[in-house]
C-alpha cells in the first residue's frame, strides 16, 4: 500500500493557505494513496504526470499538490497555485 509523506519544505506553503484550503488539501492527501495508479478513481483528483516520476493532483479549484513517487511512498514536494508548480519544476534538480 502506498503511503503519503510530506516533505519538510511543504509546511511553509501549507501555512500560507486559508484554513478551508488546508482542509481541502488534507482531504485530497488522504484520498491519494487509494487513487494513485487507478485512472477511473484518480480522475476525480485530477492526477496527472508532469514529468517522469513527478505528478500533480488538484486540491480545489486553484491549488495543486505536486508529488513524486519513491517506492511505496508518495512524497509531497510542494503545494500551491500553477505558479508554484512551474517554479518547482523549473528549480527541480
NORLIN-V194364 format. One record per pair of residues at least 4 apart in sequence whose ideal C-beta (glycine too) atoms are under 7 Angstrom apart, sorted by the first residue. I is the first residue (numbers start at 1). J is the second residue. D is the distance in Angstrom with one decimal. If there is no record, write none. Layout:
<<I | J | D> <I | J | D>>
This chain:
<<1 | 33 | 6.5> <2 | 33 | 4.1> <2 | 36 | 5.8> <2 | 72 | 5.5> <2 | 74 | 5.6> <3 | 33 | 6.3> <3 | 72 | 6.3> <3 | 73 | 5.7> <4 | 29 | 5.3> <4 | 32 | 5.5> <4 | 33 | 5.9> <4 | 74 | 4.9> <4 | 76 | 6.5> <5 | 73 | 5.4> <5 | 75 | 5.4> <6 | 10 | 5.0> <6 | 76 | 4.6> <7 | 75 | 5.9> <7 | 76 | 5.9> <7 | 77 | 5.4> <10 | 14 | 6.0> <10 | 76 | 5.4> <10 | 77 | 7.0> <10 | 78 | 6.3> <10 | 79 | 5.8> <11 | 15 | 6.3> <12 | 16 | 7.0> <13 | 78 | 6.0> <13 | 79 | 4.7> <13 | 80 | 5.5> <13 | 84 | 7.0> <14 | 22 | 6.0> <14 | 25 | 6.8> <14 | 79 | 5.8> <17 | 21 | 4.1> <17 | 22 | 4.9> <17 | 25 | 6.8> <18 | 22 | 6.9> <19 | 23 | 6.5> <20 | 24 | 6.7> <21 | 25 | 6.5> <21 | 60 | 6.2> <21 | 63 | 6.0> <22 | 26 | 6.3> <23 | 27 | 6.3> <24 | 28 | 6.5> <24 | 59 | 5.1> <24 | 60 | 4.6> <24 | 63 | 6.9> <25 | 29 | 6.3> <25 | 59 | 4.4> <25 | 63 | 6.3> <25 | 65 | 6.4> <25 | 79 | 5.9> <26 | 30 | 6.6> <27 | 31 | 6.9> <28 | 32 | 6.5> <28 | 45 | 6.1> <28 | 57 | 6.0> <28 | 59 | 4.3> <28 | 65 | 6.4> <29 | 65 | 6.9> <29 | 76 | 6.9> <31 | 35 | 5.6> <31 | 45 | 6.2> <32 | 36 | 5.9> <32 | 45 | 6.8> <32 | 57 | 6.2> <32 | 74 | 5.9> <33 | 74 | 6.5> <34 | 41 | 7.0> <35 | 41 | 4.4> <35 | 42 | 4.0> <35 | 45 | 5.4> <35 | 47 | 6.7> <36 | 42 | 6.2> <36 | 47 | 6.5> <36 | 74 | 6.3> <38 | 42 | 5.9> <39 | 43 | 6.3> <42 | 47 | 4.1> <45 | 57 | 4.6> <45 | 58 | 6.2> <46 | 57 | 6.0> <46 | 58 | 3.6> <47 | 55 | 5.8> <47 | 57 | 4.8> <48 | 55 | 6.7> <48 | 56 | 6.1> <49 | 55 | 5.4> <50 | 54 | 4.8> <50 | 55 | 6.4> <50 | 56 | 5.6> <50 | 89 | 6.3> <51 | 89 | 6.9> <53 | 68 | 5.5> <53 | 69 | 6.0> <54 | 66 | 6.8> <54 | 68 | 5.4> <55 | 67 | 5.6> <56 | 64 | 4.8> <56 | 65 | 6.6> <56 | 66 | 5.1> <56 | 85 | 6.1> <57 | 65 | 4.8> <58 | 64 | 6.3> <59 | 63 | 4.4> <59 | 64 | 6.9> <59 | 65 | 5.2> <62 | 81 | 5.3> <63 | 79 | 6.6> <63 | 80 | 6.7> <63 | 81 | 6.6> <64 | 80 | 6.8> <64 | 81 | 7.0> <64 | 82 | 6.8> <64 | 85 | 5.2> <65 | 76 | 6.0> <65 | 79 | 5.3> <66 | 77 | 4.9> <66 | 78 | 4.7> <66 | 85 | 5.7> <66 | 88 | 5.5> <67 | 74 | 5.0> <67 | 75 | 6.0> <67 | 76 | 4.9> <67 | 77 | 6.0> <68 | 75 | 5.1> <68 | 77 | 5.9> <69 | 74 | 5.8> <70 | 75 | 5.4> <77 | 88 | 6.3> <78 | 84 | 5.6> <78 | 88 | 4.5> <80 | 84 | 2.7> <80 | 85 | 6.9> <82 | 86 | 6.4> <83 | 87 | 6.3> <84 | 88 | 6.3> <85 | 89 | 6.5> <86 | 90 | 6.1> <87 | 91 | 6.0> <88 | 92 | 6.1>>
